[in-house]
Amino acid sequence: MNNSKFKSVTFYGATIAGVLILFKVVSAYGETSLKAPPAINNHYRLALQEAIPNCEKPEQLILNMQQSGIYLNASFLPANTESESPNSDSTNNHLSGILSNQELNLSGRIDKSIFCQISNPKDNYIHSVKMQMQLINQGNFIGQFSLSGSTRVFKFTAVPEKTQVKSQQGKKH
């Protein structure tokens, strides 16, 4: 009976030691090799470098992004909440994409009223949009997008909007 106790203690001791060593190896690998993607700010103010043809440029474009790891969903918001376009439909204002190696690729469908000020609702139609953005210093993006029905590529810069931080600080006081 003494011999079986010794074998049991040896077996359990070796098993526990093996699990601890395996845990240490996996933890060391994770700390050195696995990195979380950079955090993306929620709101970015877009500045187009050139106007879209046959389109009266809106005052401001704000890209709202939600991040879950490397996956992102985005939509455009009106810069001035009082001037929200009655023509825009939120179901046609959705982009999705992936962040990989500091590069963000988004695609989806956007109402023309997002990019253009439209007075006649009949002139509003839906674009398929493809955006490529490169993360640069201080969380800014440079990028380009293409619209369905156009062979041109439109370049832009996206800067994180600071108003959200100010409004959150005001709530704390």
Secondary structure, 3 states (H helix, E strand, C coil): CHHHHHHHHHHHHHHHHHHHHHHHHHHHHHHHHCCCCCCCCCEEEEEECCCCCCCCCCCCEEEEEEEECCEEEEEEEECCHHHCCCCCCHHHEEEEEEEECCEEEEEEEEEHHHHCCCCCHHHCCEEEEEEEEEECHHHCEEEEEEECCCCCEEEEEEEECCHHHHHHHHHHC
